[in-house]
Amino acid sequence: MISISELKTLLVTPQKIVITTHHKPDGDAMGSSLGLYAFLIQKGHHVNVITPTDYPDFLHWMPNNSDVIIYTEAQEKSIELVNQADLIFCCDFNTLSRINELGEHIREAPGLKLMIDHHLEPEDFDDYRHWNINACAAAQLVYDFIVNELNEAELINKDVASCLYTGIMTDSGSFRFPSATSTVYRIAADLIDLGAEHWRIHQLVYDNASENRLRFLGHCLTNKLEILRDFNTAIITVSADELKNYDIATGDTEGIVNYALSINGIKLAAFIIERTDKVKLSLRSTGDFPANEICKKYFAGGGHRNAAGGASDKNLSDTIAEFKSILPEYKTQLLQ
């Protein structure tokens, strides 16, 4: 591991820098990445943001979005930039499997790897780590990195502030999750003072749905929602055919699991969706219920206590059956 003083020294002179984030980036992934990008370019560095895959249209308004390189659409260029990079920042993930094929290229790249993340159990691939599982978002840690580690708060301009606010807002559930501490509110207030238009950002992220997405949501809630009152659990399941019928795009399924969790008395919600390669699970819970434990133990995943994800190689119906078979193990906790 290199020290923060060594990193500061490196950042005094222009470096070739790559910033990357996890598969199917969300608001925090793009907010932390583009926020860090907007900070570093002010210091004269040569910076590229490379995402493993595409990401939702409702995040394309973000400052410097047009500069983002999508690995699946520009593989040769991406690999070349990774191999040439002096520094590689890894935002909002802590294991290289989260960035698919890009992960092995980064593992083998000669540049220093720097992790900024808030997830459990990091893989030891990094040379510098700014990591805190109690942070509500990677964007919060980018803010802390700039302000408290590098002591360069004066470089948080409107672009940086807007991106970091987006990451914090989305990963804190619009400031309603327990991770949204008083510290997080103070950071959000600072970002607003520095130019983040909180009302506009909320509108661009949450009030920007396609007609197809809204009709698909109605279908999910009317036809695909199952309540298991014996376990205080709600499940929404979606097949590949349904995704095709509603012409669902990247990001259109994001947040649907939260509607299941919002039902009175529900402690655990699952969104189980049939993708091309695997069946994916997104779990949300309330209180102390360990959604991440289920994902890690049974579905090769993980995440946070109240927000986790995983995947299954089984078909959709078998995955649903497996998930339901697990619930009796947690019945006491679910009924507390």
C-alpha positions as CSV (number, residue, x, y, z in Angstrom):
1,M,0.0,0.0,0.0
2,I,1.2,3.5,-0.7
3,S,0.6,6.3,1.8
4,I,-1.6,9.4,1.3
5,S,1.5,11.5,1.3
6,E,3.0,9.4,-1.5
7,L,-0.3,9.8,-3.5
8,K,-0.3,13.5,-2.9
9,T,3.2,13.7,-4.3
10,L,2.1,11.8,-7.4
11,L,-0.9,14.1,-8.0
12,V,1.3,17.2,-8.0
13,T,2.4,16.5,-11.6
14,P,0.1,15.4,-14.5
15,Q,-0.6,11.7,-14.5
16,K,-2.4,9.4,-16.9
17,I,-5.5,8.3,-15.0
18,V,-8.3,5.9,-15.6
19,I,-11.4,5.9,-13.4
20,T,-13.7,2.9,-13.5
21,T,-16.7,1.6,-11.7
22,H,-18.9,-1.5,-11.5
23,H,-21.0,-3.4,-14.0
24,K,-24.3,-1.6,-14.9
25,P,-23.4,1.6,-13.1
26,D,-26.0,3.3,-10.9
27,G,-26.2,6.8,-9.6
28,D,-23.4,6.4,-7.0
29,A,-21.1,4.6,-9.4
30,M,-21.4,7.4,-12.0
31,G,-21.6,10.2,-9.5
32,S,-18.4,9.1,-7.7
33,S,-16.6,8.5,-11.0
34,L,-17.6,11.7,-12.7
35,G,-17.2,13.7,-9.6
36,L,-13.6,12.4,-9.2
37,Y,-13.1,13.1,-12.9
38,A,-14.2,16.7,-12.6
39,F,-11.9,17.2,-9.7
40,L,-8.8,15.6,-11.3
41,I,-9.1,17.4,-14.6
42,Q,-8.8,20.7,-12.8
43,K,-5.3,19.6,-11.6
44,G,-4.2,19.0,-15.2
45,H,-4.3,15.2,-15.2
46,H,-5.1,13.2,-18.3
47,V,-8.3,11.4,-17.2
48,N,-10.6,8.8,-18.7
49,V,-13.7,7.3,-17.2
50,I,-14.3,3.8,-18.4
51,T,-17.5,1.8,-17.5
52,P,-17.7,-1.9,-18.0
53,T,-21.1,-1.6,-19.5
54,D,-23.8,0.9,-20.5
55,Y,-25.8,2.6,-17.8
56,P,-29.3,4.3,-17.5
57,D,-30.3,7.2,-19.7
58,F,-31.4,9.1,-16.6
59,L,-27.8,9.5,-15.7
60,H,-26.6,10.8,-19.0
61,W,-27.3,14.5,-18.0
62,M,-24.3,14.4,-15.6
63,P,-21.4,16.8,-16.2
64,N,-18.8,15.3,-18.6
65,N,-21.0,12.3,-19.4
66,S,-20.0,12.7,-23.1
67,D,-16.4,11.8,-22.2
68,V,-17.3,8.4,-20.7
69,I,-15.9,5.4,-22.6
70,I,-18.0,2.2,-22.4
71,Y,-15.8,-0.9,-22.5
72,T,-18.2,-3.1,-24.4
73,E,-18.4,-0.5,-27.1
74,A,-14.7,0.4,-27.3
75,Q,-12.6,-2.6,-26.0
76,E,-9.3,-1.9,-27.7
77,K,-9.3,1.7,-26.7
78,S,-10.2,0.9,-23.1
79,I,-7.5,-1.8,-22.8
80,E,-4.9,0.6,-24.3
81,L,-5.9,3.4,-21.8
82,V,-5.8,0.9,-18.8
83,N,-2.3,-0.3,-19.8
84,Q,-1.0,3.2,-20.2
85,A,-2.5,4.6,-17.0
86,D,-0.2,5.6,-14.1
87,L,-3.1,5.6,-11.7
88,I,-6.4,3.6,-11.9
89,F,-9.2,4.7,-9.5
90,C,-11.8,2.0,-8.7
91,C,-15.0,3.6,-7.5
92,D,-17.9,1.9,-5.8
93,F,-16.6,-1.7,-6.0
94,N,-14.0,-3.7,-4.2
95,T,-13.5,-6.9,-6.2
96,L,-12.5,-7.1,-9.8
97,S,-15.2,-9.6,-10.7
98,R,-17.6,-6.6,-10.5
99,I,-16.2,-5.1,-13.6
100,N,-16.4,-8.3,-15.8
101,E,-13.7,-8.7,-18.4
102,L,-12.2,-5.3,-17.6
103,G,-11.2,-6.6,-14.2
104,E,-8.4,-8.9,-15.5
105,H,-7.0,-6.1,-17.7
106,I,-6.9,-3.9,-14.6
107,R,-5.4,-6.6,-12.5
108,E,-2.5,-7.0,-15.0
109,A,-2.0,-3.3,-15.7
110,P,1.2,-1.8,-14.4
111,G,-0.4,1.4,-13.0
112,L,-1.2,1.9,-9.3
113,K,-4.7,0.8,-8.3
114,L,-6.6,3.1,-5.9
115,M,-9.9,1.9,-4.4
116,I,-12.6,4.3,-3.1
117,D,-15.5,2.1,-1.8
118,H,-18.0,1.3,1.0
119,H,-18.8,-2.4,0.5
120,L,-17.8,-5.3,2.7
121,E,-14.9,-7.6,2.2
122,P,-12.6,-5.9,-0.3
123,E,-10.3,-8.0,-2.5
124,D,-6.6,-7.2,-2.1
125,F,-5.9,-5.9,-5.6
126,D,-5.4,-2.3,-4.7
127,D,-2.3,-0.2,-3.8
128,Y,-4.2,2.6,-2.0
129,R,-7.6,2.2,-0.2
130,H,-10.0,4.8,1.0
131,W,-12.7,2.5,2.3
132,N,-15.4,2.8,4.9
133,I,-18.4,0.5,5.1
134,N,-20.3,3.0,7.2
135,A,-20.3,5.6,4.4
136,C,-23.7,5.8,2.7
137,A,-22.1,6.1,-0.8
138,A,-18.8,6.0,-2.6
139,A,-19.5,9.6,-3.5
140,Q,-19.4,10.5,0.2
141,L,-15.9,8.9,0.3
142,V,-14.8,10.8,-2.8
143,Y,-15.9,14.0,-1.1
144,D,-13.9,12.9,2.0
145,F,-10.9,12.0,-0.1
146,I,-10.9,15.5,-1.7
147,V,-11.6,17.5,1.4
148,N,-9.9,15.6,4.2
149,E,-7.3,13.4,2.6
150,L,-6.0,15.8,-0.2
151,N,-7.1,19.0,1.6
152,E,-8.3,20.5,-1.7
153,A,-11.9,21.4,-0.9
154,E,-11.5,24.6,-3.0
155,L,-11.5,22.4,-6.1
156,I,-15.1,21.2,-5.5
157,N,-16.8,23.2,-8.2
158,K,-20.4,23.0,-9.5
159,D,-19.6,19.9,-11.7
160,V,-17.9,18.0,-8.8
161,A,-20.7,19.0,-6.4
162,S,-23.5,17.9,-8.8
163,C,-22.0,14.5,-9.4
164,L,-21.2,13.8,-5.7
165,Y,-24.7,14.9,-4.6
166,T,-26.2,12.6,-7.2
167,G,-24.2,9.6,-5.8
168,I,-25.1,10.4,-2.2
169,M,-28.8,11.1,-3.0
170,T,-29.3,7.8,-4.9
171,D,-27.4,5.5,-2.6
172,S,-29.0,6.9,0.5
173,G,-32.5,6.3,-0.9
174,S,-33.0,10.1,-1.1
175,F,-31.6,10.4,2.4
176,R,-34.0,8.0,4.0
177,F,-31.7,5.0,4.7
178,P,-30.1,4.7,8.1
179,S,-26.7,5.4,6.5
180,A,-27.9,9.0,5.9
181,T,-26.4,10.3,9.1
182,S,-26.1,13.9,10.2
183,T,-22.6,13.9,8.6
184,V,-24.2,13.0,5.3
185,Y,-26.7,15.8,5.6
186,R,-23.9,18.3,6.3
187,I,-22.0,17.1,3.2
188,A,-25.1,17.4,1.1
189,A,-25.6,20.9,2.4
190,D,-22.0,21.8,1.5
191,L,-22.5,20.4,-2.0
192,I,-25.6,22.5,-2.4
193,D,-23.7,25.6,-1.3
194,L,-21.1,24.7,-3.9
195,G,-23.5,24.6,-6.8
196,A,-25.5,21.3,-6.7
197,E,-29.1,22.1,-7.6
198,H,-30.7,19.4,-5.4
199,W,-34.2,19.9,-6.8
200,R,-33.1,19.7,-10.4
201,I,-30.9,16.6,-9.8
202,H,-33.8,14.8,-8.1
203,Q,-36.1,15.6,-11.0
204,L,-33.6,14.5,-13.6
205,V,-33.0,11.1,-11.8
206,Y,-36.4,10.2,-10.5
207,D,-38.9,12.1,-12.8
208,N,-37.4,11.0,-16.1
209,A,-39.1,7.6,-16.8
210,S,-40.1,6.4,-20.2
211,E,-43.7,5.4,-20.9
212,N,-42.5,1.8,-21.3
213,R,-40.9,1.9,-17.9
214,L,-44.1,3.2,-16.2
215,R,-46.3,0.6,-17.9
216,F,-43.8,-2.1,-16.9
217,L,-43.9,-0.9,-13.3
218,G,-47.7,-1.2,-13.4
219,H,-47.4,-4.7,-14.7
220,C,-45.0,-5.7,-12.0
221,L,-47.2,-4.4,-9.2
222,T,-50.5,-5.7,-10.6
223,N,-49.4,-9.1,-11.9
224,K,-46.0,-10.1,-10.5
225,L,-46.1,-9.1,-6.9
226,E,-46.4,-12.0,-4.4
227,I,-46.8,-11.4,-0.7
228,L,-45.6,-14.1,1.7
229,R,-47.2,-12.9,5.0
230,D,-45.8,-15.9,6.9
231,F,-42.4,-14.5,6.4
232,N,-43.1,-10.7,6.1
233,T,-41.6,-11.0,2.6
234,A,-42.6,-9.6,-0.8
235,I,-41.4,-10.9,-4.2
236,I,-41.5,-9.5,-7.7
237,T,-40.4,-11.8,-10.5
238,V,-39.9,-10.9,-14.1
239,S,-39.1,-13.2,-17.1
240,A,-36.9,-12.4,-20.1
241,D,-40.0,-12.4,-22.3
242,E,-41.6,-9.7,-20.1
243,L,-38.5,-7.5,-20.4
244,K,-38.7,-7.9,-24.2
245,N,-42.5,-7.3,-24.4
246,Y,-42.1,-4.0,-22.6
247,D,-38.9,-3.1,-24.4
248,I,-37.0,-2.6,-21.1
249,A,-33.8,-0.6,-21.3
250,T,-30.9,-0.4,-19.0
251,G,-32.0,1.2,-15.7
252,D,-35.7,0.6,-16.2
253,T,-35.9,-2.0,-13.5
254,E,-33.9,0.0,-11.0
255,G,-35.8,0.8,-7.8
256,I,-38.7,-1.5,-8.4
257,V,-37.8,-3.7,-5.5
258,N,-38.3,-0.7,-3.2
259,Y,-42.1,-0.7,-4.0
260,A,-42.3,-4.2,-2.6
261,L,-40.4,-3.1,0.5
262,S,-42.8,-0.2,1.0
263,I,-45.7,-2.5,1.8
264,N,-46.8,-2.2,5.4
265,G,-45.3,-5.0,7.5
266,I,-42.8,-6.2,4.9
267,K,-39.3,-6.8,6.2
268,L,-37.7,-8.4,3.2
269,A,-38.3,-7.7,-0.5
270,A,-36.9,-9.5,-3.5
271,F,-36.8,-8.6,-7.2
272,I,-35.9,-11.7,-9.2
273,I,-35.3,-11.1,-12.9
274,E,-34.3,-13.4,-15.7
275,R,-31.4,-11.9,-17.7
276,T,-29.6,-13.3,-20.7
277,D,-26.8,-15.0,-18.8
278,K,-28.1,-15.5,-15.3
279,V,-31.1,-14.9,-13.1
280,K,-30.3,-11.8,-11.0
281,L,-31.7,-11.1,-7.5
282,S,-32.0,-7.7,-5.8
283,L,-32.9,-7.8,-2.1
284,R,-33.9,-5.0,0.2
285,S,-34.7,-5.2,3.9
286,T,-35.6,-3.1,6.9
287,G,-34.0,-2.9,10.3
288,D,-31.3,-5.4,11.2
289,F,-32.3,-8.1,8.7
290,P,-29.2,-9.2,6.8
291,A,-30.2,-9.2,3.1
292,N,-26.5,-9.4,2.3
293,E,-26.1,-12.6,4.2
294,I,-28.7,-14.4,2.0
295,C,-27.0,-13.1,-1.2
296,K,-23.5,-14.1,-0.1
297,K,-24.5,-17.5,1.3
298,Y,-26.9,-18.7,-1.5
299,F,-26.5,-16.5,-4.5
300,A,-22.8,-15.7,-5.0
301,G,-23.4,-12.1,-4.2
302,G,-23.3,-9.6,-1.3
303,G,-23.7,-5.9,-0.6
304,H,-25.0,-4.0,2.4
305,R,-27.2,-5.3,5.2
306,N,-30.3,-3.6,3.8
307,A,-29.4,-3.6,0.1
308,A,-27.8,-6.6,-1.6
309,G,-27.6,-8.5,-4.8
310,G,-26.8,-11.9,-6.2
311,A,-27.2,-14.2,-9.1
312,S,-28.2,-17.8,-9.9
313,D,-27.3,-20.2,-12.7
314,K,-30.6,-21.9,-12.3
315,N,-33.7,-21.0,-14.4
316,L,-36.2,-18.5,-13.1
317,S,-38.7,-20.8,-11.6
318,D,-36.0,-22.8,-9.8
319,T,-34.4,-19.7,-8.5
320,I,-37.7,-18.5,-7.1
321,A,-38.2,-21.8,-5.4
322,E,-34.8,-21.8,-3.9
323,F,-35.3,-18.3,-2.5
324,K,-38.6,-19.3,-0.9
325,S,-37.0,-22.4,0.5
326,I,-34.4,-20.2,2.3
327,L,-37.0,-18.1,4.2
328,P,-37.9,-20.6,7.0
329,E,-34.2,-20.4,8.1
330,Y,-34.8,-16.7,8.8
331,K,-38.4,-16.8,10.0
332,T,-37.7,-15.7,13.5
333,Q,-35.8,-12.6,12.3
334,L,-38.4,-11.8,9.7
335,L,-41.3,-11.9,12.2
336,Q,-39.6,-9.8,14.9
